[in-house]
Amino acid sequence: MAGRHEAARAASSLDGATRRTEVDVAAEAVTGLAPGLASLPSWTLDEGQLADLELLLSGAFAPLTGFMTAAEVASVCESGTLPDGTAWPVPVTLDVPEDAVPPAQRRLALNDPEGVPLAVLDISERSAAVGLSPPRAGRRGRHARPEGAGPAAQPTRAAGAAEPVMTDGFAGAAGPAAAAGPAGPALVRLSGPVTKCRDPEHGPFRQLRRTPAQVRAELGDDPVLVFATRRPPNARQIGQLRHEAGQLRARLLLLPLVTGKADVIVTPEALVRTVRAAARHLPPGTLVVPVPLAARDVGAEREIKLRALVAASYGATHLFTDEPEAPAVPAAIPVVSAGDWAYDRAAEVWRPLSLIEPGTERADLAMGELEDLLDRGEEVPAWFTPPAVAAELRRARPPRTERGLVIFLTGLSGSGKSTIAKGVRDALSERGDRSVSLLDGDLVRDLLSAGLTFSRADRDLNIARIGFVATEVARHGGIAICAPIAPYAQARARVRGMVSEVGDFLLVHVATPVQVCEARDRKGLYAKARSGLIDNFTGVSDPYEEPTDAELTIDTSAMSRQQSVDAVLHLLTVGGWLRGDEPPETRGPAGPGH
């Protein structure tokens, strides 16, 4: 056991100001810091930063004991090593807004999302955040298809809409506007060692969270094969793990990577449930330990190296990858692959392709096929994954006809948003097969928007409040229809991200020209704005950032009220959120509307 971490311990003698052994890191619990914490400036960590801090404090990132300096980042990006030659595949950095920490401040409290101090950063260096560290994985819709799956997105528009807009196949994924909006404050990169104040609080499955030292103590010195994954295991991987563990005479350790979104099912607790269900089909003694390793867009080679380093800290002697053509890279521990496997229909078992009689093999599901099966509510084949895992998949990713959904209409005042929203609400209520909530009108103005001004900050806060309520509706399987002006792309993207954690999000741009909106204005708001009686009026004295990521665009100057409502209902039907077996309604002649 001692030999596994010999290199890490030896490296601790170098550059002692920023690195120590993982034993030192994990064991260092600060005493006497609490009284002084109140006087320190603090920073509330985001999900990725919180994950990195936990791995630093637990020793999983040994020999690192803090956030990297600019020289260390440059060395890692250029050569994959720290300046002293220690292999390290990815930067581990802390970037914060420039005004978050006074320039002369040498210490910073690092808080969890509840504001509880977890550690103190001793700032040894401040540098410009110039993009040397790899970006975190971008936001994707809760049930978005994987990259490369299915046909390319095609332009789509409602009848009468002036210009086509791109759709992502109704996946609910954040589009180009997810990163739109005015530039945020300049970022500064803070470097230095971190000192633990207390252990982080964990939510679901906290009883499974264990430190590397605790896991190593249980595993002992026997061979250990690790599978680290963000995707629910399937029958092929289960067969490969059994085979490789048998060949190595190794114990199995499964590490669901629970920071960021899991593939297929999104939430970390759903990923843990599927991994635990798969573990029932693996040898006795298989351990499941959730690990907060954040996703990084660094390529397959560096990702494998990072997983190998973390796996080694938990006592692994080998890392399993299910990629038959995984890059052969030097890593902290050997990386093993089972090669090409297929399902043997004659023997009803997964096995190496070379052992299957030609013509009797069945290939794996194609990219995105599992997602499509779940979205349509169809059965997951038993040959693909055990029933227990399939049951967890269905629970975590219900069919679209039962899944929470937010329909978010945005457009200028007078564009017809509210009219369309009410029409869609009424149509869904008449069907009776989906619970629907309308977040518009006096209820929103009185309960959510009361006291807010038309400043940029208050507008964003208003949209965030509406988005929060809509997210809770979607969390419980309902449909929320929102119809605010929502002029800023950044605020809309934030709501899309919130909703996409629990359900699906559709953005409808009601793109009625401002001249038409002004002509419809019965309250004279546009006239008052043009005469200077109303400040910050969208479309007159305040900008409206037109969406580039809308799933549907409607121009009510060219479409009747009923045509506009029908366009939204058609979107819901072809996307699978509504069943398409409703009998057509008898409608009167469609007159002009907005």
QUIDAJO-V843593 format. One record per backbone hydrogen bond with DSSP energy under -1.0 kcal/mol. NH is the residue of the N-H (numbers start at 1). CO is the residue of the C=O. E is the energy in kcal/mol with one decimal. If there is no record, write none. Layout:
# QUIDAJO-V843593
((NH | CO | E) (NH | CO | E))
This chain:
# QUIDAJO-V843593
((6 | 3 | -1.1) (9 | 5 | -2.3) (10 | 6 | -2.5) (11 | 7 | -2.3) (13 | 10 | -1.4) (14 | 11 | -1.7) (18 | 15 | -2.0) (19 | 15 | -1.3) (25 | 21 | -2.4) (26 | 22 | -2.9) (27 | 23 | -1.9) (28 | 24 | -1.2) (29 | 27 | -1.1) (30 | 196 | -2.2) (36 | 33 | -1.2) (37 | 34 | -1.1) (40 | 37 | -1.6) (43 | 109 | -2.5) (45 | 111 | -2.4) (50 | 46 | -2.8) (51 | 47 | -1.9) (52 | 48 | -2.3) (53 | 49 | -2.5) (54 | 50 | -2.3) (55 | 51 | -2.2) (56 | 52 | -2.3) (57 | 53 | -2.7) (58 | 54 | -2.1) (61 | 55 | -1.7) (62 | 59 | -1.6) (64 | 61 | -2.2) (65 | 18 | -1.3) (67 | 192 | -1.8) (68 | 92 | -2.8) (73 | 69 | -2.5) (74 | 70 | -2.5) (75 | 71 | -2.2) (76 | 72 | -2.5) (77 | 73 | -2.7) (78 | 74 | -2.0) (79 | 75 | -3.1) (80 | 76 | -1.5) (82 | 86 | -3.2) (85 | 82 | -2.6) (88 | 80 | -2.4) (96 | 188 | -2.5) (98 | 186 | -3.2) (100 | 97 | -2.2) (105 | 102 | -1.9) (108 | 121 | -1.9) (109 | 41 | -2.7) (110 | 119 | -3.1) (111 | 43 | -2.9) (112 | 116 | -2.2) (115 | 112 | -2.6) (118 | 110 | -3.2) (119 | 110 | -1.3) (120 | 195 | -2.2) (121 | 108 | -3.3) (122 | 193 | -2.4) (123 | 106 | -2.6) (124 | 191 | -2.6) (125 | 191 | -1.2) (127 | 189 | -2.1) (129 | 187 | -1.4) (130 | 128 | -1.2) (144 | 141 | -1.7) (149 | 146 | -1.9) (156 | 165 | -3.1) (158 | 553 | -1.3) (161 | 158 | -2.6) (165 | 156 | -1.9) (178 | 175 | -2.2) (179 | 176 | -1.1) (180 | 177 | -1.7) (188 | 96 | -3.2) (189 | 127 | -4.0) (190 | 94 | -2.7) (191 | 125 | -2.4) (192 | 67 | -2.1) (194 | 65 | -2.3) (195 | 120 | -2.2) (197 | 118 | -3.4) (198 | 118 | -1.4) (206 | 203 | -1.1) (208 | 205 | -1.7) (215 | 211 | -2.2) (216 | 212 | -2.8) (217 | 213 | -2.1) (218 | 214 | -1.4) (219 | 215 | -2.3) (220 | 216 | -2.2) (225 | 251 | -3.1) (226 | 318 | -2.4) (227 | 253 | -2.1) (229 | 255 | -1.7) (235 | 384 | -2.9) (238 | 234 | -2.2) (239 | 235 | -2.5) (240 | 236 | -2.5) (241 | 237 | -2.7) (242 | 238 | -2.2) (243 | 239 | -2.2) (244 | 240 | -3.0) (245 | 241 | -2.6) (246 | 242 | -2.0) (247 | 243 | -2.3) (248 | 244 | -2.2) (249 | 245 | -1.1) (250 | 245 | -2.3) (251 | 223 | -2.5) (253 | 225 | -2.5) (254 | 287 | -3.3) (255 | 227 | -2.7) (257 | 229 | -2.6) (258 | 291 | -1.8) (262 | 266 | -3.2) (263 | 230 | -2.2) (265 | 263 | -2.5) (266 | 262 | -1.4) (267 | 265 | -2.4) (271 | 267 | -1.8) (272 | 268 | -2.3) (273 | 269 | -2.1) (274 | 270 | -2.1) (275 | 271 | -2.3) (276 | 272 | -2.6) (277 | 273 | -2.1) (278 | 274 | -2.2) (279 | 275 | -2.0) (281 | 278 | -2.0) (282 | 279 | -1.7) (286 | 283 | -1.3) (287 | 252 | -2.2) (289 | 254 | -2.5) (291 | 256 | -2.4) (293 | 291 | -1.8) (297 | 135 | -1.7) (298 | 296 | -1.9) (303 | 299 | -2.0) (304 | 300 | -2.4) (305 | 301 | -2.0) (306 | 302 | -2.4) (307 | 303 | -2.5) (308 | 304 | -2.4) (309 | 305 | -2.2) (310 | 306 | -2.3) (311 | 307 | -2.9) (312 | 308 | -2.5) (313 | 309 | -1.6) (314 | 310 | -1.0) (315 | 312 | -1.7) (316 | 311 | -2.2) (317 | 224 | -2.3) (318 | 224 | -2.0) (319 | 334 | -2.6) (320 | 226 | -3.4) (321 | 336 | -2.4) (326 | 323 | -1.6) (329 | 327 | -1.3) (336 | 319 | -3.0) (342 | 351 | -2.3) (343 | 362 | -2.5) (344 | 349 | -3.2) (345 | 360 | -2.2) (348 | 344 | -2.0) (349 | 344 | -1.3) (351 | 342 | -2.3) (353 | 340 | -2.4) (355 | 352 | -1.9) (356 | 353 | -1.5) (360 | 357 | -2.1) (362 | 343 | -2.0) (369 | 366 | -2.3) (372 | 368 | -2.0) (373 | 369 | -2.4) (374 | 370 | -2.3) (375 | 371 | -2.7) (376 | 372 | -2.1) (378 | 373 | -2.5) (384 | 381 | -1.1) (385 | 381 | -1.5) (390 | 386 | -2.4) (391 | 387 | -2.4) (392 | 388 | -1.4) (393 | 389 | -2.2) (394 | 390 | -2.5) (395 | 391 | -1.9) (396 | 392 | -2.3) (397 | 393 | -2.4) (400 | 375 | -2.2) (402 | 399 | -2.2) (405 | 478 | -2.2) (406 | 504 | -2.1) (407 | 480 | -3.0) (408 | 506 | -3.0) (409 | 482 | -3.1) (410 | 508 | -2.5) (415 | 412 | -2.0) (420 | 416 | -2.4) (421 | 417 | -3.0) (422 | 418 | -2.6) (423 | 419 | -2.1) (424 | 420 | -2.7) (425 | 421 | -2.6) (426 | 422 | -2.7) (427 | 423 | -2.2) (428 | 424 | -2.5) (429 | 425 | -2.3) (430 | 426 | -2.2) (431 | 427 | -1.6) (432 | 428 | -2.2) (437 | 479 | -2.8) (439 | 481 | -3.2) (445 | 441 | -2.2) (446 | 442 | -3.0) (447 | 443 | -2.3) (448 | 444 | -2.1) (449 | 444 | -2.5) (452 | 449 | -2.0) (459 | 455 | -2.7) (460 | 456 | -2.4) (461 | 457 | -2.2) (462 | 458 | -2.4) (463 | 459 | -2.1) (464 | 460 | -2.3) (465 | 461 | -2.3) (466 | 462 | -2.4) (467 | 463 | -2.8) (468 | 464 | -2.3) (469 | 465 | -2.1) (470 | 466 | -2.6) (471 | 467 | -2.4) (472 | 468 | -1.9) (473 | 469 | -1.9) (474 | 470 | -2.5) (475 | 471 | -2.5) (476 | 472 | -1.0) (477 | 474 | -2.1) (478 | 473 | -2.2) (479 | 435 | -2.8) (480 | 405 | -2.6) (481 | 437 | -2.9) (482 | 407 | -2.8) (483 | 439 | -1.2) (492 | 488 | -1.9) (493 | 489 | -2.8) (494 | 490 | -1.9) (495 | 491 | -1.8) (496 | 492 | -2.4) (497 | 493 | -2.4) (498 | 494 | -2.2) (499 | 495 | -2.8) (500 | 496 | -2.4) (502 | 499 | -2.1) (503 | 499 | -2.4) (504 | 404 | -2.2) (506 | 406 | -2.7) (508 | 408 | -2.8) (509 | 552 | -2.8) (510 | 410 | -2.9) (511 | 509 | -1.2) (511 | 554 | -2.3) (517 | 513 | -2.2) (518 | 514 | -2.6) (519 | 515 | -1.9) (520 | 516 | -1.5) (528 | 524 | -2.1) (529 | 525 | -2.4) (530 | 526 | -2.6) (531 | 527 | -1.5) (532 | 529 | -1.1) (533 | 528 | -2.5) (539 | 542 | -2.6) (540 | 537 | -2.2) (541 | 537 | -1.9) (542 | 537 | -1.6) (545 | 487 | -2.8) (551 | 507 | -1.8) (552 | 507 | -1.4) (554 | 509 | -2.9) (558 | 555 | -1.7) (564 | 560 | -2.2) (565 | 561 | -2.3) (566 | 562 | -2.9) (567 | 563 | -1.9) (568 | 564 | -1.5) (569 | 565 | -2.4) (570 | 566 | -2.6) (571 | 567 | -1.9) (572 | 568 | -2.1) (573 | 569 | -2.0) (574 | 570 | -2.9) (575 | 571 | -1.6) (576 | 573 | -1.1) (577 | 572 | -1.7) (578 | 572 | -1.7))
